Amino acid sequence: MGNALGYLYGKCCKPTTDDDSLGPHGVSAATVGVSALAHDLFNFEITSQVPEGLGRYVVSSRKAQANWYRKILEAWKQAKPPPQTAEDASRLVIEILKRHQNADVEGLLSFYGLPLPDTLVELSTEPPPGSWPEGVLFEFQTLPVDPKAVADGDTITVYVSTSDPVVSSSVPREVNVAAVKRAKARERKDYTKADALHQKMIDSGYRVLNIQNEDVLARKFRIRLRGIDAPESQMPFGKEAQEELLKIVQWKSLKVLVYGEDRYGRCVGDLYCNGVFVQVINIKYTSF
């Protein structure tokens, strides 16, 4: 079994006590329907057998079904990251089986309680390089997003490497000097001095982050997602909105198109994660 598939099955395949919208596996379509498919792909890789009962949902033969599972299994292994939500799993299945009969595609999705094609939100993709939408002032690429940096469903704190052209020309001299002195202090194992220098950088809006065992000097930006309004974390559905955004961006590098600044000093911008427009994904608990 591929590592990604095994990890996802072990992590996601948990029973649910919610009886709403249950597929034949007894899992919720909204939460863990994806794990039932992961489980059956795992079994198929070992036994080459498709699940019993699938024939009641699709029209093609078991031989054809086995061919689907072979293709889906290969695509699942190659996906980085592998599908983690019901919507992700649906899109993968729809893409792999796009030349097959609609009855088979929709039957397979229904078997797992996964969203059908006409219920999925169409994902907007990022503009081509060098082509900005009207009103964009600048763009930058963030470092991987720390989960603690997601304040609520429409606000996020990110860090951008000072090697990024947007940032490189404006780093204060005292920050660069502090970064060099901190590195030397750490070489001497003078961690008290190093921590004091780092705090000085933090107070100036910068921080040294360890990215793949390499220290990276980065500038802090607070981002307000443009065009949506999520409830505050203490309000009804606020926690859900925060978790929805967190699920999308945690540990991911984001492309940010900045349109301006709000009265709180936050950059107002559009976020893209793996080429997909974040605001479109994160609409369940937000309003425009």
Salt bridges, closest charged atoms under 4 A:
ASP40 OD2 - HIS25 NE2 3.02
ASP40 OD1 - HIS39 ND1 3.12
GLU45 OE2 - LYS77 NZ 2.26
GLU95 OE2 - LYS98 NZ 2.87
GLU126 OE1 - LYS255 NZ 2.93
GLU139 OE2 - LYS255 NZ 3.89
ASP154 OD2 - ARG224 NH2 3.61
ASP215 OD2 - ARG182 NH1 3.85
ASP229 OD1 - ARG224 NH2 3.76
GLU244 OE1 - LYS247 NZ 3.68
ASP262 OD2 - ARG266 NE 2.67
ASP270 OD1 - ARG226 NE 3.02
